[in-house]
Amino acid sequence: MSQFNLRKKARLSYYEIEEPNIDEYIYCSDCRDYVFEYCSIHGPLLVIPDNKVPAKTNFPSFVPRAALTIPDVFLHLAHSTIPDAGLGVFTTLTLPKNVRFGPYRGNITHTAASNYCWQIYDKNNKPSHMIDASNANKSNWMRYVNCSRHWCEQNLVAFQYRGQIYYRTIKTIPRFTELMVFYGTEFANKLKIDFRRYHKPLLSTGIFVWQ
C-alpha cells in the first residue's frame, strides 16, 4: 500500500467514545459496582409498586391522595418516632434488603421551595430540575419518609434511575420499623441535623444520644 493511500484512510479518534450514562445504571451494593438494569449475579431489585388510586374514592376529602398510594400490604402510616416530625412510614411486614420503592412523585420545579424536594441530574451530571412533593394531593406516600438523624437509623437509600428518584432498602427491616432515608447534607441542615455527628460511632451500650 502506498503512502498516498495511507493518507486517504479515515483517521480514528480514540477520544470520542461516549461515556455511559450513569442514569441508566443501578448500583449493586453486594458487587459494589454499577450494573445495567439488574445484577446478573445477585438478581434484580424487588419492586413494590404504589397502590393505584382511582379518580373517585370513598375516603373523606381531607385524606390526601399521597396517603392512599402507600402499598398497604407492606407499609403503613403512623406518628413518627422523631419528635415533632408528624407522620412517618412504617413496615407492616419484614422487608428484605434490595426492595425498590418509587418513583418519587411530585411537581417539577427548578427551586428548592420545600423540604420535600429531590434534585434530578441530566446525562452530563448537571442539575436539571427538582421533584417537589410538598402538595400531598399531587405526590405519593414517599413524601412521608423522614430523614434519618444518624446512620444507625437509615434503612433506605435514594437513587436516580432514568430520570426518576427511587428508594431502596439497604438491609433487612423488621416489621413495625420506621423507614428512614438520608436527604443529603443540604436538606439535613435545614432540618437541623448535624452532619458532623451523622457517622459518629454508637456508645458502648448501642445507643446514640441525639441531643
Disulfide bonds with the S-S distance in Angstrom:
none
